[in-house]
Amino acid sequence: MEQKTCDYSYLPCQFCVGKNHCRQCGEDIRRALLGLSGVAAVEMDVPARRLTLTLDGADFDDVADAADALGVFL
């Protein structure tokens, strides 16, 4: 297994006026990425803008593309 940690520059809820959806957005993205084949674990640290992936056969570029499609720009 391979672990990758990367900072992201944008999250879909970034412009939420109340800033109280961040936890939910992070969890939704975590679940979506965890559902990809070859992704063993996903951690979203929204305040730090950090995404940690544990890959078990998935190609990082493919997972990064999926994250981009979800609105998380790595």
C-alpha positions, 0 to 999 in steps of 0.5 A, spaced: 500 500 500 502 507 498 500 513 502 499 520 499 498 526 502 497 532 498 494 539 499 488 542 495 487 549 493 479 548 493 473 545 496 466 545 493 463 548 500 469 554 500 464 559 499 459 557 504 457 563 508 456 560 514 462 555 513 458 550 517 458 545 511 465 544 511 465 537 515 459 535 511 462 536 504 469 533 507 465 527 509 461 526 502 468 527 498 471 522 503 466 517 501 466 518 494 473 517 493 473 511 498 468 508 493 473 508 488 477 501 486 484 500 489 483 506 494 483 503 501 483 509 506 481 517 505 482 522 510 480 529 509 483 535 514 478 540 511 481 546 516 488 544 514 486 543 506 489 536 506 487 530 503 491 523 505 490 517 501 492 510 502 492 506 495 491 499 494 492 498 487 489 505 485 493 509 480 494 516 484 493 520 477 486 517 476 484 518 484 486 525 483 482 526 476 476 523 480 477 528 486 478 534 481 471 532 478 468 532 485 471 539 486 477 538 490 483 541 486 489 538 488 
